[in-house]
């Protein structure tokens, strides 16, 4: 599907450019490195998504499905890393962050086996849509849990913030809601729910 391939390419280009700009703006700052790490995860997911959508064979599609998931696995924990750094609550949330990275490493390793991405098969108008292995369900739970948790932290801190800080948190909250919800429309077809990934262009926002 050319439309979805293009959305992946656009997401990849924008996240790469933004990550490079933020990193080299001040690469010694933890917050710059944390956000660049998040952009890298999104870029891997997005470029893998693009090539997966234009794949011509099941074998190639399966490879690129697993490639894109290498990025997707690290998206929630790297954004959580950025959020707790930005909110200046890193010490209090360090244990949750470490758990997130350890789980992500576990998912990353299992991603190369059918336990994570089992196979690809025709779904709706997509000739090669990935289907989950048993470990994918745990990943999905972790993904959603971290997303709701960093949104909770953003809302909590915005309520007690003032001035430019309050506005910054509002934009981070709004942008992440748009991006993550848009990207989440990809998850329906994993579970044979006939809803196409219509929001896949939103992560670029």
PAROMI-941541 format. One record per residue (C-alpha): residue in three letters; z, x, y. Coordinates in steps of 0.2 Angstrom, whole numbers, padded with zeros to 4 digits, always signed. Each point is the difference from the previous one (the first is absolute). Layout:
ALAZXY ...
END
This chain:
UNK+0000+0000+0000 UNK-0007+0009+0015 UNK+0012-0009+0013 UNK+0016+0005-0009 UNK-0007+0018-0003 UNK-0003+0001+0019 UNK+0018-0006+0004 UNK+0007+0014-0011 UNK-0011+0013+0009 UNK+0005-0006+0017 UNK+0019+0000-0005 UNK-0003+0018-0007 UNK-0008+0006+0016 UNK+0013-0007+0012 UNK+0015+0005-0010 UNK-0007+0018-0002 UNK-0004+0001+0019 UNK+0017-0007+0005 UNK+0010+0011-0012 UNK-0009+0016+0006 UNK+0003-0005+0018 UNK+0019-0004-0003 UNK+0003+0015-0011 UNK-0008+0013+0012 UNK+0008-0009+0015 UNK+0016+0008-0005 UNK+0000+0006-0018 UNK+0018+0007+0001 UNK+0007-0017+0003 UNK+0006-0009-0016 UNK-0006-0017+0007 UNK-0018+0007+0002 UNK+0000+0007-0017 UNK+0007-0016-0008 UNK-0013-0011+0009 UNK-0014+0013-0005 UNK+0006-0002-0018 UNK-0001-0018+0000 UNK-0018+0001+0008 UNK-0005+0012-0014 UNK+0006-0013-0013 UNK-0010-0013+0008 UNK-0015+0011+0001 UNK+0000+0004-0018 UNK+0002-0018-0005 UNK-0014-0005+0012 UNK-0013+0013-0004 UNK+0003-0003-0019 UNK-0002-0019+0004 UNK-0017+0004+0008 UNK-0007+0010-0015 UNK+0008-0013-0013 UNK-0009-0014+0009 UNK-0017+0009-0002 UNK+0002+0006-0017 UNK-0014-0004-0013 UNK+0009+0002-0016 UNK+0017-0005-0008 UNK+0005+0018-0003 UNK-0003+0005+0018 UNK+0008-0016+0007 UNK+0016+0003-0011 UNK+0001+0018+0006 UNK-0001-0005+0018 UNK+0012-0014-0002 UNK+0013+0012-0006 UNK-0005+0012+0014 UNK+0003-0013+0013 UNK+0017-0005-0008 UNK+0006+0018+0003 UNK+0000-0004+0018 UNK+0006-0018-0002 UNK+0015+0007-0010 UNK+0006+0010+0015 UNK-0003-0012+0014 UNK+0016-0010+0000 UNK+0012+0015-0001 UNK-0010+0010+0013 UNK+0001-0014+0012 UNK+0018-0002-0004 UNK+0002+0018+0004 UNK-0008-0002+0016 UNK+0010-0015+0005 UNK+0017+0008-0004 UNK-0005+0015+0010 UNK-0005-0010+0015 UNK+0015-0011-0001 UNK+0012+0016-0001 UNK+0008-0006-0016 UNK-0007+0013-0012 UNK+0017+0006-0005 UNK+0006-0017-0004 UNK-0016-0004-0010 UNK-0003+0017-0008 UNK+0006-0006-0018 UNK-0012-0015+0001 UNK-0014+0011+0006 UNK+0003+0013-0015 UNK+0000-0015-0012 UNK-0016-0006+0007 UNK-0009+0017-0002 UNK+0007+0003-0017 UNK-0007-0017-0005 UNK-0017+0004+0008 UNK-0001+0016-0010 UNK+0003-0010-0016 UNK-0013-0012+0005 UNK-0012+0014+0005 UNK+0001+0008-0017 UNK-0001-0017-0010 UNK-0015-0004+0011 UNK-0011+0011-0011 UNK+0004-0010-0015 UNK-0004-0019-0006 UNK+0018-0003+0003 UNK-0004-0002+0019 UNK-0018-0004+0002 UNK-0005-0007-0017 UNK-0019-0003+0002 UNK-0013-0008+0012 UNK-0008-0017-0003 UNK-0011-0012+0009 UNK+0010-0011+0011 UNK-0007-0013+0012 UNK-0015+0009+0008 UNK+0007+0017-0003 UNK-0008+0009-0016 UNK+0014+0012-0002 UNK+0017-0006+0006 UNK+0016+0010-0007 UNK+0012-0009-0011 UNK+0018+0006-0001 UNK+0010+0009-0014 UNK+0018-0004-0002 UNK+0006+0014+0012 UNK-0010-0008+0014 UNK+0011-0015+0000 UNK+0015+0011+0004 UNK-0010+0009+0014 UNK-0005-0017+0007 UNK+0019-0005+0001 UNK+0005+0017+0008 UNK-0015-0002+0013 UNK+0006-0017+0005 UNK+0018+0005+0001 UNK-0003+0015+0011 UNK-0011-0010+0012 UNK+0013-0014+0002 UNK+0014+0013+0002 UNK-0009+0010+0014 UNK-0005-0016+0009 UNK+0019-0005-0001 UNK+0005+0016+0008 UNK-0013-0001+0014 UNK+0005-0018+0004 UNK+0019+0005-0001 UNK-0003+0015+0012 UNK-0011-0010+0012 UNK+0013-0013+0003 UNK+0012+0013+0007 UNK-0013+0011+0009 UNK-0005-0002+0018 UNK-0015+0006+0011 UNK-0014+0010-0006 UNK+0009+0003-0017 UNK+0000-0019-0003 UNK-0018-0001+0004 UNK-0005+0015-0012 UNK+0010-0008-0014 UNK-0009-0017+0003 UNK-0017+0008-0001 UNK+0004+0010-0016 UNK+0007-0016-0008 UNK-0015-0010+0005 UNK-0013+0013-0005 UNK+0008+0003-0017 UNK+0001-0018-0004 UNK-0018-0002+0004 UNK-0005+0015-0010 UNK+0011-0002-0015 UNK-0004-0019-0002 UNK-0018+0004+0002 UNK+0000+0013-0013 UNK+0011-0011-0011 UNK-0015-0012-0002 UNK-0006+0012-0013 UNK+0014-0003-0012 UNK-0005-0018-0004 UNK-0015+0004-0011 UNK+0011+0013-0010 UNK+0009-0015-0007 UNK-0016-0011-0002 UNK+0004-0011+0016 UNK-0017-0005+0006 UNK+0003+0006+0018 UNK-0011+0014+0007 UNK+0006+0015+0010 UNK-0005-0009+0016 UNK+0013+0010+0011 UNK-0005+0017-0006 UNK-0007+0004+0018 UNK+0017-0003+0008 UNK+0009+0017-0005 UNK-0012+0009+0013 UNK+0010-0010+0013 
END
